[in-house]
Amino acid sequence: MSGNLKHPLPFCLAALAILAVIFAPAQSKADTVYTSLSSFNAATSGNTTITFNGIAAPGGFVAETSPATFAGATFSTTSSLFVIDPGFYGFSYSNGGFLNADFQQPDVITVTLPSVTAVGFDFGGLFGATGPYLVTLSDGFSTSLSSSGSAASDNLSFVGFTSSTPLTSITLTLPDAPEYNAIDNFVYASAVPEPGTLILLATGLLGVAGGIRRRLQN
């Protein structure tokens, strides 16, 4: 047996490299953008959603002191931060309360996240504004968005992102008066590996196991 194991180092290093990949945290392709909530949900797991419901009284609003923490995510702004019940404006937004930044041109919210690889939210104007809405992720990815919906029309737009590296924050640059802004159903999660990645990792593990068995048999 000693003759067969005379130079085991390359084999051991290869085995360790494969095992390191197999047991590494699940990652996605770099910065994939989703405009469908169902597609985003299918690509993520362990989702935590902040609905902003039950914070403001019916027909009222709450002025939040920045930074404000909701369900593990911390929202900071140089603007004023409000959670608003739709009854305050007299329209019937069916999803209940939503987040709004105000009194700055433009309004900027930075959300500090737990170490996750996916984030998403509903967004739009209060009364039909289209944006633009600028999103910047902590991994350097940035994009400009427009919204086809509004809280007044009960139809906010959705956007979600998965990243190949952990996300620690997301910065939202939002329109102020006369456009205004609404953010709702803010979700952070973990991206799930694609089926092809799982097959590749399983194949690698089987190869390592087979190599070890052959060496033990010799």
N, C-alpha and C positions, 0 to 999 in steps of 0.2 A: 504493500500500500504506500510505503514511503516514496517509492519511485514515481508513482502517479501524482503525488502531491509535492513534488520537488519544487515546482514553481506555481504555487496556488494564488499568488498575489493578484495577477490580472483577472482571474476568475472571480475572486472575492470583491475586487473593486467594481467589476461589472454588475455583480449581484447586488452590491450595496447601492449602486446608482439606480438600478431598476426599482429596488425597494423604496428608495427615497422618493421617486416619482409616484409610486403607487400610493404611498401613505402621506403624500403632500396634500394640503388643503385643496378642495375642488376649485377649479378655475374655469373661466369661460374664454371665448375669443375676445380680443381686446376691444373694449368700448363698443359693444353692440347696442343699437338704439331701437327701442320698441315704441310703437304708437298704439298698440293694442294691449289692454290690460290682460286679456286671456293669454296672449303669447308671452307676455312678461311673466305671468304666474307659472306657465308651463316651463319656463327656463330658470326658475328660482325655487328656493325652498326656505323654510324657517321664516316666513314673512311676518313682519311686525308693521301694522298699519295704524297711523295716527289720524283719526277721523275729525278731531276738533269738536266732536259733539258733546253736549252736556256741560260745556264750559260757560258759555254765555246764556243768560236767562232768555226765555222766549221773548222775541221782540227787542232784545238788548244787545250789548257788546261788552267785552272785557278788554281793557287796555293792559297788555302784558309788559312787565318790566324785562328789558333785554339784559342778559340772555335769559330765555325761557326754555325750560326742559319739559318735553312731552315724551313719555314712553321710551326714555333712553336716548333721544335725539335732542340736541340743544340748538335753539334758534337764536341767532344774534343779528342785530341790525343797528345801523346808525339812524334809521327812520323810526317811526312809531309803529309798534306791533299790536295788532288787534285780533281777537277771535270774535267773529260776528255771527249772530243768529240772523238767518235770512229775513225774519219778520221785521227786523230793524229797517230794512229798505222796502218792505211791503211786497216782496215777491216770494213765490213758493218754491225755493230751491229744495228739492226733496232730500238731499243728502245732509241736511242739517247745517251745523256750524262750519265755518271755513276760516282760514287765516288770511289776513290782509296786512300789508305794509303801506305806510302813508307818510306824507309830509316831507318827501325828499325827491329830488329829480336826478337820476332815477332812484327807485327804492331798491336796496340791496339787502338780501338775507343770506347769511352763511349758516349752514346747518352742520354742526359737528356730529359725526356718526360713530357708533361702535365700529370695530373693524369688520366691514362687510364687503361684499363684491357686487352688490346690486342695489339700486335706489330708483324710485319712481314717484310720480305724483300727478294729480289732476290740476289743471291750471287754466286760467282764462281771465277775462275782464269781469267787472261787476255788471256792466250794462251793454256788453257787446264789443268791447275793444279787442283788437286782434294782436297787439303787442308792439314791438318785438319783446321776446322773453329770452334773455341770454343765460345759458347754463354752463358752469365751469366745474369740472370734477377735480378732486385732489390729485388724480393721476395725470393731469395736464390736458385732458380732453375738454373741448369747448364747442358749443353749437348754439345757433340762434334759432328760436322757434316762433311760430305764430299760432294763434288759437282760433278755431272756427266756432267756439262756443263761449258761453258766459254763465255766471251764476243766475242772472236774471232770466235766461232762456232755459235754465235747468239742464245745461249741456256743456260741462267743462270738457276740455281736451285732456288726453292722457299722454304722458311720455315716461319711459323707463330706460334704464341703462344697466348693462352688466359690464364688468371690467375684469381684465386678466390679473389685476393686482388689487390688493385691499384698498377700499375707499374710506378715507377718514373724514372727508367733508365734501359738501356740494355748495356752490355759491349761485344764488339766483338773482339776476338783475332784472327788475320788473318795472313796468311803466307806472307812472304816477298820474295825477290829475292832468287832463280830463279822462285819461284812459282807465286808471285804477287797476287793481289786480285782485285775484282770488286764488288761493292755493288750498287744496283739500286732499284727503286720503293719501297722505305722505307715507310711503312704504319703504322700508329697507330690508334687505334679505341677503341670502347667499346664492350665487349662481351655481347651477348644477352642471356637472361635466356632460358633454355630448355622448351619445351611445357609442360612437366610434372610439372615443377616448377610453371608455370603460373596457371595450373589447381589447384595445391595445394593451392596457394595463394588466388585464387578466392574462393575456397571452404572455406577457413578460414574466408574470409571476409563475406561470406554469413552466416556462423555460428555465427559470432559476431552480425551481423544485426538481425538474427532470435532471438538470446538470448535477445537482447535489446528490441525487439518488444514484446516478451512474458512477460517480466518484466513490461513493460509499460501497458500491457493489464490487469495484475493482480491487 
